[in-house]
Amino acid sequence: MESDSHLGFDSIATKRVEVKGPVNSVSLPIYTSSTFFVDSAKHGATLCQQEKTEKGTSPWLYTRWANPTNDAVERLITKLEVGKANLPGAATFVTSSGMSAISSSLLALLKSGDHAVFTTNIYGGTHEFATDILPKLGIQVTMVSPLDIANYEAAILPNTKLLYGETPANPTMLLTDLSALGALGRRHNITTVVDATFGSVYNTRPLEHQIDIVVHSATKYYGGHSDLIAGCITVANEQLHHQIGHYIRLLGCLASPHNAFLLQRGIKTLHLRMQRHNDNALKIAQFLENHPKVERVFYPGLESHPQHELAKRQMQPGYSGMIAFEVKGGAEAGRKVIESVELITLAVSLGGVESLIEQASTMTHTMVDKEIREKSGITDGLLRFSVGCEDPQDLINDLTQALKKV
Ligand SMILES: Cc1ncc(COP(=O)(O)O)c(C=O)c1O
């Protein structure tokens, strides 16, 4: 062991600890280091110019740029998102939240004078970013219904640079036809971005349908345990990786290595959790559809869903754990249900192993104007139910007793 006896206490306490040789760790190590030492001035200069490292040298410089723990998760997510597509240049950024994944991508892709087409059926935060922040930067935004891709096409202007979709949409569970949107983008040479949080990568992989960029709130199904905030962006090619990476680094969007670790731990059981979410939600959607106190149920796995055929084509092997439904009696009746559940928890967010329920108009989508809310199907009474991995009969029993109280 090297001797530090010539150093004072303070120097020994703060000196870099050397870890030599490989550590045969089965679990992903958390590299908490904000910075990484370089082998030489030349090595440092090369890394600062963001060029590829020479053979045998470390590629790490500073964690706001890249970190070995995050890198491992990013490579893993890329593999999952690419699926059957042939995209050798695909890559992922794991970010500090779903909103940072969305906002940094939009800021990287759009500039003053550009125009972007969004769907009316999107997460409230994305809606607010598109209708409040983008116009302040001189970016023109048009909102269209996702029900027909012709609506996107009709909105395209000579300066349109981005087509944005979310499928299934939060909270209405409307779908966007990914192949049609991807083809439209390719035809007009416009970048397409899709938020696939609600379906999860297990059920929906937009990159397989010629979509250029997929974003997720990894806080949800990717993490799966309601114990982290994170996001991810997977891009289809190197040019987009370079373009978005520039903004990620300068806006400081990278996830902390601790959260990247938790994310990878969650991903280890993603397939198991999603099978259960898919199975439970289908059973519960069928139960709700047949309940006399329920007005309507929105779940892509039900034959009554207006886009069930599309769902069968682009959601495989299942339809996720997200359900929206309306109780007869509107907002007041809905409120009674969410306040009466016992096993299910009244809370925002979704995608965790525990079931969560909320009222979209007064909680997650309260910042969206009532007129736009109603246009996009978010009635005052609409409840959003994130079906967890509990015993489905227990969930049905809980809903039965809550609905009795209406
Ligand atoms: C579909 C969708 N996208 C993005 C977000 C934002 O994610 P985060 O809360 O991780 O920033 C959410 C949050 O609920 C969401 O539901």
The ligand as an SDF file (V2000), in Angstrom:
LIG
                    3D

 16 16  0  0  0  0  0  0  0  0999 V2000
  -47.0220   11.2510  -19.7200 C   0  0  0  0  0  0  0  0  0  0  0  0
  -46.1210   12.0300  -18.8140 C   0  0  0  0  0  0  0  0  0  0  0  0
  -45.0400   12.6150  -19.3390 N   0  0  0  0  0  0  0  0  0  0  0  0
  -44.2020   13.3410  -18.5650 C   0  0  0  0  0  0  0  0  0  0  0  0
  -44.4260   13.5270  -17.2210 C   0  0  0  0  0  0  0  0  0  0  0  0
  -43.4720   14.3240  -16.3980 C   0  0  0  0  0  0  0  0  0  0  0  0
  -42.6520   13.4670  -15.6740 O   0  0  0  0  0  0  0  0  0  0  0  0
  -41.8590   13.8630  -14.3470 P   0  0  0  0  0  0  0  0  0  0  0  0
  -42.8910   14.0920  -13.2810 O   0  0  0  0  0  0  0  0  0  0  0  0
  -40.9740   12.6940  -14.0980 O   0  0  0  0  0  0  0  0  0  0  0  0
  -41.1250   15.1240  -14.6490 O   0  0  0  0  0  0  0  0  0  0  0  0
  -45.5380   12.9060  -16.6340 C   0  0  0  0  0  0  0  0  0  0  0  0
  -45.7990   13.0620  -15.1950 C   0  0  0  0  0  0  0  0  0  0  0  0
  -46.8150   12.6390  -14.6890 O   0  0  0  0  0  0  0  0  0  0  0  0
  -46.4150   12.1400  -17.4580 C   0  0  0  0  0  0  0  0  0  0  0  0
  -47.5000   11.5340  -16.9600 O   0  0  0  0  0  0  0  0  0  0  0  0
  1  2  1  0
  2  3  1  0
  2 15  2  0
  3  4  2  0
  4  5  1  0
  5  6  1  0
  5 12  2  0
  6  7  1  0
  7  8  1  0
  8  9  2  0
  8 10  1  0
  8 11  1  0
 12 13  1  0
 12 15  1  0
 13 14  2  0
 15 16  1  0
M  END
$$$$
